[in-house]
Amino acid sequence: MVIKYGGSAMINEQLEACFAEDIVLMQAVGLRPIIVHGGGPQIGDLLERLGISSRFIDGMRVTDSRTMDVVEMVLGASVNKHIVNLIDNAGGSAFGVTGKDGQLIRAKKLAVTKSNLNISEADSEDIGQVGDVESINTSVITMLQENGYVPIVAPIGVGKDGKSYNINADIVAAKIAEVLKAEKLILMTNVAGLLDKSGNILTGLDTPKVDQLIADGTVHGGMLPKIACALKAVKSGVNAAHIIDGRVEHALMLEVFTDEGVGTLLTRKNCSQSEGAFQ
């Protein structure tokens, strides 16, 4: 299973400890977790300390060469190695890589048009070294797993020109899950899950239902790209996608091993269960 790790679960010490324990338990019972992590707040903090301003367009950080250097430093060194240490100290065995290692993530510059950003022609601009996934070198992940490690992946890709690209961690996690035909894609968030228009958590969804929720505007704002990643992964062969509340202690265990779960479950076929006991 591929797990996108980010949000409050990464910056709260108790939640960090719970996450590491969950990963160690998964590894102990024979599951094969792969972790893709974010690090936006940590990047923002270091940029501020260095006096480098942060600019965002529709949630995407404008990434010039100086900002990219900071992204690589924070994600590839600080955050990635911190997660490795958390899991190792909890009794597991983890190995950290960036998408540049072994060309794990081949990237291309994100094609930005006014149709995929909420901007006018006059306001359009180059957002710099922000990338999209072109391909995944699965042999790097397989090698780590065959040697007993949990892969910890920083979402930095490398282009054909050798440039580094900052890629959204949800996109990377979904793509890795897709190419590996993973059993599950789990996206940890700072919300309870996908909510209906009355604020109730929606779960047990199949792909036609999610398409309908996108069409009628139930899925909107920041949840839209996250749901789009999950939907694409499921349509591409991943058995199930979960959007779970990372603010809940042991959220991974509750989602994978209980019927109630802690978020939204999306499957290719209609699911009668309320949530995601491991199937």
DRENPA-3360 file (N, C-alpha, C; in nm, 2 decimals, always signed):
BEGIN
1 = MVIKYGGS = +0.08/-0.12/+0.00/+0.00/+0.00/+0.00/+0.09/+0.12/+0.00 ~ +0.04/+0.23/-0.07/+0.11/+0.35/-0.08/+0.04/+0.46/+0.01 ~ +0.12/+0.52/+0.10/+0.07/+0.61/+0.19/+0.13/+0.75/+0.17 ~ +0.04/+0.85/+0.15/+0.09/+0.99/+0.14/+0.08/+1.04/+0.29 ~ +0.19/+1.09/+0.34/+0.20/+1.13/+0.48/+0.23/+1.28/+0.48 ~ +0.14/+1.35/+0.55/+0.16/+1.50/+0.56/+0.07/+1.56/+0.66 ~ +0.06/+1.69/+0.65/-0.03/+1.76/+0.74/+0.01/+1.76/+0.89 ~ -0.10/+1.76/+0.97/-0.07/+1.77/+1.12/+0.00/+1.64/+1.17;
9 = AMINEQLE = -0.02/+1.53/+1.10/+0.05/+1.40/+1.14/+0.20/+1.42/+1.14 ~ +0.25/+1.51/+1.06/+0.39/+1.53/+1.05/+0.45/+1.63/+1.15 ~ +0.37/+1.71/+1.21/+0.42/+1.82/+1.29/+0.38/+1.81/+1.44 ~ +0.31/+1.70/+1.47/+0.27/+1.68/+1.61/+0.34/+1.55/+1.66 ~ +0.42/+1.57/+1.77/+0.51/+1.46/+1.81/+0.43/+1.33/+1.84 ~ +0.31/+1.35/+1.91/+0.24/+1.23/+1.94/+0.18/+1.16/+1.82 ~ +0.13/+1.24/+1.72/+0.08/+1.18/+1.60/+0.20/+1.11/+1.52 ~ +0.32/+1.18/+1.52/+0.43/+1.12/+1.46/+0.46/+0.98/+1.51;
17 = ACFAEDIV = +0.46/+0.97/+1.65/+0.49/+0.84/+1.71/+0.39/+0.74/+1.67 ~ +0.26/+0.78/+1.67/+0.15/+0.68/+1.64/+0.17/+0.64/+1.49 ~ +0.21/+0.73/+1.40/+0.23/+0.69/+1.26/+0.34/+0.59/+1.25 ~ +0.45/+0.62/+1.32/+0.57/+0.53/+1.31/+0.53/+0.39/+1.36 ~ +0.46/+0.38/+1.47/+0.42/+0.25/+1.53/+0.32/+0.18/+1.43 ~ +0.24/+0.25/+1.37/+0.15/+0.19/+1.27/+0.22/+0.13/+1.15 ~ +0.32/+0.20/+1.10/+0.40/+0.15/+0.99/+0.48/+0.02/+1.03 ~ +0.54/+0.03/+1.16/+0.61/-0.09/+1.20/+0.52/-0.21/+1.22;
25 = LMQAVGLR = +0.40/-0.19/+1.27/+0.30/-0.30/+1.28/+0.27/-0.35/+1.14 ~ +0.24/-0.27/+1.05/+0.21/-0.31/+0.91/+0.33/-0.40/+0.86 ~ +0.45/-0.35/+0.87/+0.56/-0.43/+0.82/+0.57/-0.56/+0.90 ~ +0.54/-0.56/+1.03/+0.55/-0.69/+1.10/+0.45/-0.79/+1.06 ~ +0.33/-0.75/+1.02/+0.23/-0.85/+0.98/+0.23/-0.88/+0.83 ~ +0.34/-0.83/+0.76/+0.36/-0.87/+0.62/+0.30/-0.78/+0.52 ~ +0.25/-0.66/+0.56/+0.21/-0.56/+0.46/+0.34/-0.49/+0.41 ~ +0.32/-0.43/+0.30/+0.44/-0.36/+0.23/+0.41/-0.21/+0.21;
33 = PIIVHGGG = +0.42/-0.13/+0.32/+0.39/+0.01/+0.30/+0.50/+0.08/+0.23 ~ +0.46/+0.18/+0.15/+0.55/+0.27/+0.08/+0.50/+0.41/+0.12 ~ +0.59/+0.50/+0.17/+0.55/+0.63/+0.22/+0.60/+0.74/+0.12 ~ +0.51/+0.82/+0.08/+0.55/+0.95/+0.01/+0.51/+1.06/+0.10 ~ +0.60/+1.15/+0.13/+0.58/+1.26/+0.22/+0.58/+1.39/+0.16 ~ +0.50/+1.48/+0.23/+0.51/+1.62/+0.19/+0.61/+1.70/+0.28 ~ +0.58/+1.83/+0.30/+0.67/+1.91/+0.38/+0.65/+2.06/+0.35 ~ +0.54/+2.10/+0.31/+0.51/+2.24/+0.28/+0.54/+2.34/+0.39;
41 = PQIGDLLE = +0.49/+2.31/+0.51/+0.51/+2.40/+0.62/+0.66/+2.42/+0.65 ~ +0.73/+2.30/+0.65/+0.87/+2.31/+0.68/+0.95/+2.39/+0.57 ~ +0.91/+2.37/+0.45/+0.97/+2.45/+0.34/+0.94/+2.60/+0.36 ~ +0.82/+2.63/+0.39/+0.78/+2.77/+0.41/+0.86/+2.83/+0.53 ~ +0.88/+2.76/+0.64/+0.95/+2.81/+0.75/+1.10/+2.84/+0.71 ~ +1.16/+2.75/+0.64/+1.30/+2.78/+0.61/+1.31/+2.89/+0.51 ~ +1.22/+2.90/+0.41/+1.23/+3.01/+0.32/+1.21/+3.14/+0.39 ~ +1.12/+3.15/+0.49/+1.10/+3.27/+0.57/+1.23/+3.31/+0.64;
49 = RLGISSRF = +1.30/+3.21/+0.70/+1.42/+3.24/+0.78/+1.53/+3.28/+0.69 ~ +1.53/+3.24/+0.56/+1.63/+3.28/+0.46/+1.60/+3.41/+0.39 ~ +1.48/+3.46/+0.42/+1.44/+3.59/+0.36/+1.39/+3.57/+0.22 ~ +1.35/+3.45/+0.18/+1.30/+3.43/+0.04/+1.15/+3.42/+0.05 ~ +1.08/+3.51/-0.03/+0.94/+3.51/-0.02/+0.87/+3.39/-0.09 ~ +0.76/+3.35/-0.04/+0.68/+3.24/-0.10/+0.56/+3.30/-0.17 ~ +0.54/+3.25/-0.29/+0.42/+3.29/-0.37/+0.35/+3.17/-0.41 ~ +0.22/+3.17/-0.41/+0.14/+3.06/-0.45/+0.04/+3.10/-0.56;
57 = IDGMRVTD = +0.01/+3.02/-0.65/-0.09/+3.04/-0.75/-0.18/+2.91/-0.75 ~ -0.30/+2.93/-0.71/-0.40/+2.82/-0.69/-0.34/+2.70/-0.61 ~ -0.27/+2.74/-0.50/-0.22/+2.64/-0.41/-0.08/+2.58/-0.45 ~ -0.03/+2.62/-0.57/+0.10/+2.57/-0.61/+0.21/+2.68/-0.58 ~ +0.32/+2.63/-0.52/+0.43/+2.72/-0.48/+0.51/+2.76/-0.61 ~ +0.52/+2.88/-0.64/+0.61/+2.93/-0.75/+0.75/+2.89/-0.71 ~ +0.82/+2.81/-0.79/+0.95/+2.75/-0.75/+1.06/+2.79/-0.84 ~ +1.13/+2.90/-0.81/+1.24/+2.94/-0.88/+1.36/+2.86/-0.84;
65 = SRTMDVVE = +1.48/+2.89/-0.89/+1.60/+2.80/-0.86/+1.64/+2.81/-0.71 ~ +1.63/+2.93/-0.65/+1.66/+2.94/-0.51/+1.56/+2.86/-0.42 ~ +1.43/+2.87/-0.46/+1.33/+2.80/-0.38/+1.35/+2.65/-0.40 ~ +1.38/+2.61/-0.52/+1.41/+2.47/-0.55/+1.52/+2.41/-0.46 ~ +1.62/+2.49/-0.44/+1.73/+2.45/-0.36/+1.68/+2.42/-0.22 ~ +1.60/+2.51/-0.17/+1.54/+2.49/-0.03/+1.45/+2.37/-0.03 ~ +1.37/+2.35/-0.13/+1.28/+2.24/-0.13/+1.36/+2.11/-0.12 ~ +1.47/+2.10/-0.20/+1.55/+1.98/-0.20/+1.62/+1.96/-0.06;
73 = MVLGASVN = +1.66/+2.07/+0.00/+1.73/+2.06/+0.13/+1.63/+2.01/+0.24 ~ +1.51/+2.07/+0.24/+1.41/+2.03/+0.34/+1.35/+1.89/+0.32 ~ +1.30/+1.87/+0.19/+1.24/+1.74/+0.17/+1.34/+1.62/+0.17 ~ +1.45/+1.64/+0.09/+1.54/+1.53/+0.07/+1.63/+1.50/+0.19 ~ +1.66/+1.60/+0.27/+1.75/+1.58/+0.38/+1.67/+1.58/+0.51 ~ +1.62/+1.70/+0.55/+1.56/+1.71/+0.69/+1.44/+1.62/+0.71 ~ +1.33/+1.65/+0.63/+1.20/+1.57/+0.65/+1.22/+1.43/+0.63 ~ +1.28/+1.39/+0.51/+1.29/+1.25/+0.47/+1.37/+1.17/+0.58;
81 = KHIVNLID = +1.48/+1.22/+0.62/+1.56/+1.15/+0.72/+1.49/+1.15/+0.86 ~ +1.41/+1.25/+0.89/+1.34/+1.25/+1.02/+1.24/+1.13/+1.02 ~ +1.17/+1.11/+0.91/+1.07/+1.00/+0.90/+1.14/+0.87/+0.91 ~ +1.26/+0.85/+0.84/+1.33/+0.73/+0.85/+1.37/+0.70/+1.00 ~ +1.42/+0.81/+1.07/+1.45/+0.79/+1.21/+1.33/+0.75/+1.30 ~ +1.22/+0.81/+1.27/+1.10/+0.78/+1.35/+1.07/+0.63/+1.34 ~ +1.07/+0.58/+1.22/+1.03/+0.44/+1.20/+1.14/+0.35/+1.25 ~ +1.27/+0.38/+1.23/+1.37/+0.30/+1.28/+1.37/+0.29/+1.43;
89 = NAGGSAFG = +1.35/+0.41/+1.50/+1.34/+0.41/+1.64/+1.22/+0.34/+1.70 ~ +1.12/+0.32/+1.62/+1.00/+0.25/+1.66/+1.01/+0.10/+1.64 ~ +1.13/+0.06/+1.59/+1.15/-0.08/+1.57/+1.14/-0.13/+1.43 ~ +1.12/-0.04/+1.33/+1.11/-0.08/+1.19/+1.24/-0.07/+1.12 ~ +1.23/-0.07/+0.99/+1.35/-0.06/+0.90/+1.30/+0.02/+0.78 ~ +1.35/+0.14/+0.77/+1.31/+0.23/+0.66/+1.44/+0.28/+0.59 ~ +1.41/+0.32/+0.46/+1.52/+0.38/+0.38/+1.47/+0.49/+0.30 ~ +1.53/+0.61/+0.31/+1.48/+0.73/+0.25/+1.55/+0.76/+0.12;
97 = VTGKDGQL = +1.47/+0.80/+0.02/+1.52/+0.84/-0.11/+1.44/+0.96/-0.16 ~ +1.50/+1.03/-0.25/+1.42/+1.13/-0.33/+1.39/+1.07/-0.46 ~ +1.31/+1.13/-0.54/+1.27/+1.08/-0.67/+1.39/+1.09/-0.77 ~ +1.49/+1.17/-0.73/+1.61/+1.18/-0.81/+1.70/+1.05/-0.80 ~ +1.70/+0.98/-0.69/+1.78/+0.87/-0.66/+1.74/+0.75/-0.76 ~ +1.84/+0.71/-0.84/+1.81/+0.60/-0.93/+1.70/+0.64/-1.04 ~ +1.69/+0.78/-1.05/+1.58/+0.83/-1.14/+1.45/+0.76/-1.11 ~ +1.42/+0.75/-0.98/+1.29/+0.69/-0.93/+1.17/+0.77/-0.99;
105 = IRAKKLAV = +1.18/+0.90/-0.99/+1.07/+0.98/-1.05/+1.12/+1.06/-1.17 ~ +1.09/+1.02/-1.29/+1.12/+1.10/-1.41/+1.01/+1.21/-1.42 ~ +1.05/+1.33/-1.42/+0.95/+1.44/-1.42/+0.95/+1.53/-1.54 ~ +0.84/+1.60/-1.56/+0.84/+1.70/-1.67/+0.78/+1.82/-1.61 ~ +0.81/+1.93/-1.67/+0.76/+2.06/-1.62/+0.61/+2.06/-1.63 ~ +0.54/+2.10/-1.52/+0.40/+2.11/-1.52/+0.35/+2.21/-1.62 ~ +0.26/+2.16/-1.71/+0.21/+2.25/-1.81/+0.10/+2.33/-1.75 ~ +0.12/+2.46/-1.75/+0.03/+2.55/-1.68/-0.04/+2.64/-1.79;
113 = TKSNLNIS = -0.17/+2.63/-1.79/-0.25/+2.71/-1.87/-0.36/+2.78/-1.79 ~ -0.42/+2.88/-1.85/-0.52/+2.95/-1.77/-0.65/+2.86/-1.75 ~ -0.65/+2.75/-1.82/-0.77/+2.66/-1.80/-0.75/+2.57/-1.68 ~ -0.62/+2.54/-1.64/-0.60/+2.46/-1.52/-0.55/+2.55/-1.40 ~ -0.54/+2.68/-1.42/-0.52/+2.77/-1.31/-0.63/+2.88/-1.32 ~ -0.67/+2.93/-1.20/-0.78/+3.03/-1.20/-0.72/+3.17/-1.22 ~ -0.66/+3.19/-1.34/-0.59/+3.31/-1.37/-0.63/+3.36/-1.51 ~ -0.61/+3.49/-1.54/-0.64/+3.54/-1.67/-0.52/+3.54/-1.76;
121 = EADSEDIG = -0.54/+3.56/-1.88/-0.43/+3.56/-1.98/-0.32/+3.66/-1.94 ~ -0.37/+3.78/-1.89/-0.28/+3.89/-1.86/-0.20/+3.85/-1.73 ~ -0.26/+3.77/-1.64/-0.19/+3.74/-1.52/-0.11/+3.62/-1.52 ~ -0.11/+3.54/-1.63/-0.04/+3.41/-1.64/+0.11/+3.43/-1.63 ~ +0.17/+3.34/-1.57/+0.32/+3.34/-1.55/+0.37/+3.20/-1.53 ~ +0.50/+3.20/-1.55/+0.57/+3.07/-1.53/+0.59/+3.04/-1.38 ~ +0.54/+2.92/-1.34/+0.55/+2.89/-1.19/+0.68/+2.82/-1.16 ~ +0.77/+2.81/-1.26/+0.91/+2.76/-1.23/+0.92/+2.61/-1.23;
129 = QVGDVESI = +1.00/+2.56/-1.14/+1.03/+2.42/-1.13/+0.93/+2.33/-1.06 ~ +0.81/+2.35/-1.10/+0.70/+2.27/-1.05/+0.67/+2.16/-1.15 ~ +0.67/+2.04/-1.11/+0.66/+1.93/-1.21/+0.54/+1.84/-1.20 ~ +0.53/+1.75/-1.29/+0.44/+1.64/-1.30/+0.52/+1.51/-1.32 ~ +0.46/+1.40/-1.29/+0.52/+1.27/-1.30/+0.52/+1.22/-1.45 ~ +0.63/+1.19/-1.50/+0.63/+1.14/-1.64/+0.64/+0.98/-1.63 ~ +0.72/+0.93/-1.54/+0.73/+0.79/-1.52/+0.79/+0.75/-1.38 ~ +0.77/+0.63/-1.34/+0.83/+0.58/-1.21/+0.91/+0.46/-1.24;
137 = NTSVITML = +1.04/+0.47/-1.18/+1.13/+0.35/-1.19/+1.10/+0.26/-1.08 ~ +1.01/+0.16/-1.10/+0.97/+0.08/-0.99/+1.08/-0.01/-0.93 ~ +1.19/-0.03/-1.01/+1.30/-0.12/-0.96/+1.36/-0.07/-0.83 ~ +1.36/+0.07/-0.82/+1.42/+0.12/-0.69/+1.34/+0.08/-0.57 ~ +1.21/+0.10/-0.58/+1.12/+0.06/-0.47/+1.12/-0.09/-0.45 ~ +1.12/-0.17/-0.55/+1.13/-0.32/-0.54/+1.26/-0.36/-0.47 ~ +1.37/-0.30/-0.51/+1.50/-0.33/-0.44/+1.49/-0.31/-0.29 ~ +1.44/-0.19/-0.25/+1.43/-0.16/-0.11/+1.34/-0.26/-0.04;
145 = QENGYVPI = +1.22/-0.29/-0.10/+1.13/-0.38/-0.03/+1.19/-0.52/-0.02 ~ +1.26/-0.57/-0.12/+1.31/-0.70/-0.12/+1.42/-0.71/-0.02 ~ +1.48/-0.60/+0.02/+1.58/-0.60/+0.13/+1.53/-0.56/+0.27 ~ +1.39/-0.56/+0.28/+1.33/-0.55/+0.41/+1.31/-0.41/+0.45 ~ +1.32/-0.31/+0.36/+1.30/-0.17/+0.40/+1.16/-0.12/+0.36 ~ +1.12/-0.02/+0.44/+1.00/+0.06/+0.40/+1.05/+0.18/+0.32 ~ +1.02/+0.19/+0.19/+1.07/+0.31/+0.12/+1.00/+0.44/+0.16 ~ +1.08/+0.54/+0.19/+1.03/+0.67/+0.23/+1.07/+0.77/+0.11;
153 = VAPIGVGK = +0.98/+0.82/+0.04/+1.00/+0.89/-0.09/+0.97/+1.04/-0.07 ~ +1.07/+1.12/-0.10/+1.05/+1.26/-0.11/+1.01/+1.30/-0.26 ~ +0.90/+1.37/-0.27/+0.85/+1.40/-0.41/+0.92/+1.50/-0.49 ~ +1.05/+1.47/-0.52/+1.13/+1.55/-0.60/+1.17/+1.47/-0.73 ~ +1.13/+1.52/-0.84/+1.16/+1.45/-0.97/+1.28/+1.51/-1.04 ~ +1.33/+1.43/-1.14/+1.43/+1.48/-1.22/+1.39/+1.48/-1.37 ~ +1.41/+1.59/-1.44/+1.37/+1.60/-1.58/+1.48/+1.54/-1.67 ~ +1.45/+1.53/-1.80/+1.54/+1.49/-1.90/+1.66/+1.58/-1.91;
161 = DGKSYNIN = +1.64/+1.71/-1.87/+1.75/+1.81/-1.88/+1.83/+1.81/-1.75 ~ +1.80/+1.72/-1.66/+1.87/+1.71/-1.53/+1.82/+1.81/-1.42 ~ +1.72/+1.89/-1.46/+1.67/+1.98/-1.36/+1.58/+1.91/-1.26 ~ +1.58/+1.96/-1.13/+1.49/+1.91/-1.03/+1.36/+1.97/-1.04 ~ +1.25/+1.89/-1.00/+1.12/+1.95/-1.00/+1.05/+1.91/-0.87 ~ +0.98/+2.01/-0.82/+0.90/+2.00/-0.70/+0.76/+1.95/-0.74 ~ +0.72/+1.83/-0.69/+0.59/+1.77/-0.74/+0.50/+1.75/-0.61 ~ +0.37/+1.77/-0.63/+0.28/+1.75/-0.53/+0.28/+1.60/-0.48;
169 = ADIVAAKI = +0.29/+1.58/-0.35/+0.31/+1.45/-0.29/+0.19/+1.36/-0.32 ~ +0.07/+1.42/-0.32/-0.05/+1.34/-0.36/-0.04/+1.28/-0.50 ~ +0.01/+1.36/-0.59/+0.03/+1.31/-0.73/+0.13/+1.20/-0.74 ~ +0.24/+1.21/-0.67/+0.35/+1.11/-0.67/+0.29/+0.98/-0.61 ~ +0.23/+0.99/-0.49/+0.17/+0.87/-0.42/+0.08/+0.80/-0.51 ~ -0.01/+0.87/-0.58/-0.11/+0.81/-0.66/-0.05/+0.74/-0.78 ~ +0.06/+0.81/-0.84/+0.12/+0.75/-0.96/+0.20/+0.62/-0.92 ~ +0.27/+0.62/-0.80/+0.34/+0.50/-0.76/+0.24/+0.39/-0.73;
177 = AEVLKAEK = +0.12/+0.42/-0.67/+0.02/+0.32/-0.64/-0.03/+0.26/-0.78 ~ -0.05/+0.35/-0.87/-0.10/+0.31/-1.00/+0.00/+0.21/-1.08 ~ +0.12/+0.25/-1.08/+0.22/+0.17/-1.16/+0.25/+0.04/-1.09 ~ +0.24/+0.03/-0.96/+0.26/-0.09/-0.88/+0.14/-0.17/-0.87 ~ +0.02/-0.12/-0.91/-0.11/-0.19/-0.89/-0.13/-0.22/-0.74 ~ -0.11/-0.12/-0.66/-0.11/-0.13/-0.52/-0.25/-0.18/-0.47 ~ -0.26/-0.25/-0.36/-0.38/-0.28/-0.30/-0.46/-0.16/-0.25 ~ -0.38/-0.06/-0.19/-0.45/+0.06/-0.14/-0.36/+0.18/-0.16;
185 = LILMTNVA = -0.42/+0.29/-0.18/-0.37/+0.43/-0.18/-0.43/+0.50/-0.06 ~ -0.35/+0.55/+0.03/-0.40/+0.61/+0.15/-0.34/+0.76/+0.16 ~ -0.43/+0.85/+0.15/-0.40/+0.99/+0.16/-0.43/+1.05/+0.29 ~ -0.33/+1.09/+0.37/-0.36/+1.14/+0.51/-0.38/+1.29/+0.50 ~ -0.48/+1.34/+0.56/-0.52/+1.49/+0.54/-0.54/+1.55/+0.68 ~ -0.58/+1.68/+0.68/-0.62/+1.75/+0.80/-0.77/+1.77/+0.81 ~ -0.84/+1.69/+0.74/-0.99/+1.69/+0.74/-1.04/+1.55/+0.77 ~ -1.17/+1.54/+0.81/-1.23/+1.41/+0.85/-1.25/+1.32/+0.73;
193 = GLLDKSGN = -1.25/+1.37/+0.61/-1.27/+1.30/+0.49/-1.35/+1.38/+0.39 ~ -1.40/+1.31/+0.29/-1.49/+1.38/+0.19/-1.63/+1.41/+0.26 ~ -1.67/+1.53/+0.26/-1.80/+1.57/+0.32/-1.90/+1.60/+0.22 ~ -2.03/+1.56/+0.25/-2.14/+1.60/+0.17/-2.18/+1.75/+0.20 ~ -2.28/+1.80/+0.13/-2.31/+1.94/+0.14/-2.37/+1.98/+0.28 ~ -2.40/+1.87/+0.36/-2.45/+1.90/+0.50/-2.34/+1.87/+0.60 ~ -2.22/+1.84/+0.55/-2.10/+1.83/+0.64/-2.09/+1.69/+0.70 ~ -2.16/+1.59/+0.64/-2.14/+1.45/+0.68/-2.04/+1.38/+0.60;
201 = ILTGLDTP = -1.96/+1.29/+0.66/-1.86/+1.22/+0.59/-1.92/+1.12/+0.49 ~ -1.87/+1.12/+0.37/-1.91/+1.03/+0.27/-1.81/+0.92/+0.26 ~ -1.85/+0.79/+0.25/-1.76/+0.68/+0.24/-1.83/+0.57/+0.17 ~ -1.76/+0.45/+0.15/-1.82/+0.34/+0.07/-1.86/+0.38/-0.07 ~ -1.77/+0.47/-0.13/-1.81/+0.53/-0.26/-1.74/+0.44/-0.37 ~ -1.81/+0.44/-0.49/-1.75/+0.38/-0.61/-1.72/+0.49/-0.71 ~ -1.65/+0.46/-0.81/-1.60/+0.56/-0.90/-1.72/+0.64/-0.97 ~ -1.83/+0.57/-1.02/-1.94/+0.65/-1.07/-1.99/+0.75/-0.98;
209 = KVDQLIAD = -2.00/+0.72/-0.85/-2.06/+0.81/-0.75/-1.97/+0.93/-0.73 ~ -1.83/+0.90/-0.73/-1.74/+1.02/-0.71/-1.75/+1.11/-0.83 ~ -1.76/+1.05/-0.95/-1.77/+1.13/-1.07/-1.90/+1.22/-1.06 ~ -2.00/+1.17/-1.00/-2.13/+1.24/-0.98/-2.11/+1.36/-0.88 ~ -2.03/+1.33/-0.77/-2.01/+1.43/-0.67/-1.92/+1.54/-0.72 ~ -1.83/+1.51/-0.81/-1.75/+1.62/-0.87/-1.84/+1.70/-0.96 ~ -1.92/+1.64/-1.04/-2.01/+1.71/-1.13/-2.11/+1.80/-1.06 ~ -2.16/+1.76/-0.95/-2.26/+1.84/-0.88/-2.20/+1.94/-0.78;
217 = GTVHGGML = -2.07/+1.95/-0.77/-2.00/+2.05/-0.69/-1.98/+2.01/-0.55 ~ -2.02/+1.89/-0.51/-2.00/+1.84/-0.37/-1.85/+1.84/-0.34 ~ -1.77/+1.79/-0.44/-1.63/+1.79/-0.43/-1.58/+1.92/-0.49 ~ -1.51/+2.00/-0.40/-1.47/+2.13/-0.45/-1.35/+2.18/-0.37 ~ -1.29/+2.29/-0.41/-1.18/+2.35/-0.34/-1.06/+2.26/-0.33 ~ -0.99/+2.26/-0.21/-0.87/+2.18/-0.19/-0.89/+2.03/-0.20 ~ -1.02/+1.99/-0.18/-1.04/+1.84/-0.18/-1.05/+1.79/-0.33 ~ -1.07/+1.88/-0.42/-1.09/+1.84/-0.56/-0.96/+1.77/-0.62;
225 = PKIACALK = -0.84/+1.83/-0.61/-0.73/+1.76/-0.66/-0.69/+1.63/-0.59 ~ -0.72/+1.63/-0.46/-0.70/+1.51/-0.38/-0.79/+1.39/-0.42 ~ -0.92/+1.42/-0.44/-1.01/+1.32/-0.49/-0.98/+1.28/-0.63 ~ -0.93/+1.38/-0.71/-0.90/+1.35/-0.85/-0.78/+1.25/-0.86 ~ -0.68/+1.26/-0.77/-0.57/+1.17/-0.76/-0.62/+1.03/-0.72 ~ -0.70/+1.03/-0.62/-0.76/+0.90/-0.57/-0.84/+0.83/-0.68 ~ -0.92/+0.91/-0.74/-1.01/+0.85/-0.85/-0.93/+0.80/-0.96 ~ -0.83/+0.87/-1.01/-0.74/+0.82/-1.12/-0.67/+0.69/-1.08;
233 = AVKSGVNA = -0.62/+0.69/-0.96/-0.55/+0.57/-0.91/-0.64/+0.44/-0.92 ~ -0.77/+0.46/-0.86/-0.86/+0.35/-0.86/-0.90/+0.31/-1.00 ~ -0.93/+0.40/-1.09/-0.96/+0.37/-1.22/-0.85/+0.31/-1.30 ~ -0.72/+0.32/-1.25/-0.61/+0.27/-1.32/-0.56/+0.13/-1.26 ~ -0.64/+0.08/-1.16/-0.61/-0.05/-1.11/-0.59/-0.07/-0.97 ~ -0.57/+0.04/-0.89/-0.56/+0.03/-0.75/-0.69/-0.02/-0.69 ~ -0.68/-0.11/-0.60/-0.81/-0.17/-0.55/-0.89/-0.07/-0.47 ~ -0.83/+0.01/-0.39/-0.91/+0.11/-0.31/-0.82/+0.23/-0.27;
241 = AHIIDGRV = -0.89/+0.34/-0.26/-0.82/+0.46/-0.21/-0.89/+0.51/-0.09 ~ -0.82/+0.56/+0.01/-0.87/+0.61/+0.13/-0.82/+0.75/+0.16 ~ -0.91/+0.84/+0.20/-0.87/+0.97/+0.24/-0.91/+0.98/+0.39 ~ -0.80/+0.99/+0.47/-0.82/+0.97/+0.62/-0.77/+1.09/+0.70 ~ -0.82/+1.10/+0.82/-0.79/+1.21/+0.91/-0.66/+1.18/+0.98 ~ -0.56/+1.25/+0.94/-0.43/+1.23/+1.00/-0.42/+1.29/+1.14 ~ -0.52/+1.36/+1.18/-0.52/+1.42/+1.32/-0.56/+1.32/+1.42 ~ -0.61/+1.20/+1.38/-0.65/+1.10/+1.47/-0.54/+1.01/+1.50;
249 = EHALMLEV = -0.51/+0.98/+1.63/-0.40/+0.89/+1.67/-0.43/+0.75/+1.61 ~ -0.32/+0.69/+1.55/-0.33/+0.56/+1.49/-0.43/+0.55/+1.38 ~ -0.44/+0.66/+1.30/-0.54/+0.67/+1.20/-0.52/+0.55/+1.10 ~ -0.40/+0.52/+1.07/-0.37/+0.41/+0.97/-0.43/+0.28/+1.02 ~ -0.40/+0.24/+1.14/-0.45/+0.12/+1.19/-0.61/+0.12/+1.20 ~ -0.66/+0.23/+1.24/-0.81/+0.24/+1.24/-0.87/+0.22/+1.11 ~ -0.81/+0.28/+1.01/-0.86/+0.27/+0.87/-0.85/+0.13/+0.81 ~ -0.73/+0.07/+0.83/-0.70/-0.05/+0.76/-0.76/-0.17/+0.83;
257 = FTDEGVGT = -0.77/-0.17/+0.96/-0.80/-0.29/+1.04/-0.94/-0.28/+1.11 ~ -1.02/-0.18/+1.09/-1.15/-0.17/+1.15/-1.26/-0.15/+1.05 ~ -1.38/-0.18/+1.08/-1.49/-0.16/+0.99/-1.53/-0.01/+0.98 ~ -1.51/+0.06/+1.09/-1.56/+0.20/+1.10/-1.46/+0.29/+1.02 ~ -1.33/+0.28/+1.04/-1.24/+0.36/+0.97/-1.24/+0.51/+1.02 ~ -1.16/+0.59/+0.96/-1.15/+0.73/+1.00/-1.15/+0.82/+0.88 ~ -1.23/+0.79/+0.78/-1.23/+0.88/+0.66/-1.32/+0.82/+0.55 ~ -1.28/+0.85/+0.43/-1.36/+0.82/+0.31/-1.29/+0.71/+0.23;
265 = LLTRKNCS = -1.37/+0.60/+0.20/-1.32/+0.49/+0.12/-1.38/+0.50/-0.02 ~ -1.29/+0.48/-0.12/-1.33/+0.48/-0.26/-1.28/+0.35/-0.32 ~ -1.37/+0.28/-0.39/-1.34/+0.15/-0.45/-1.39/+0.15/-0.60 ~ -1.33/+0.06/-0.68/-1.38/+0.05/-0.81/-1.52/+0.00/-0.82 ~ -1.56/-0.09/-0.73/-1.70/-0.14/-0.72/-1.77/-0.08/-0.60 ~ -1.90/-0.09/-0.61/-1.98/-0.04/-0.49/-1.94/-0.12/-0.37 ~ -1.92/-0.05/-0.26/-1.87/-0.11/-0.14/-1.98/-0.09/-0.03 ~ -2.03/-0.20/+0.02/-2.14/-0.19/+0.12/-2.09/-0.16/+0.26;
273 = QSEGAFQ = -1.95/-0.19/+0.28/-1.90/-0.16/+0.42/-1.89/-0.01/+0.44 ~ -1.90/+0.03/+0.57/-1.89/+0.17/+0.60/-1.74/+0.22/+0.58 ~ -1.65/+0.13/+0.60/-1.51/+0.17/+0.59/-1.42/+0.05/+0.55 ~ -1.29/+0.06/+0.58/-1.20/-0.02/+0.51/-1.12/-0.13/+0.59 ~ -1.19/-0.22/+0.66/-1.11/-0.33/+0.71/-1.04/-0.40/+0.60 ~ -0.92/-0.44/+0.63/-0.83/-0.49/+0.52/-0.89/-0.61/+0.45 ~ -0.91/-0.61/+0.32/-0.97/-0.72/+0.25/-0.87/-0.80/+0.17;
% end
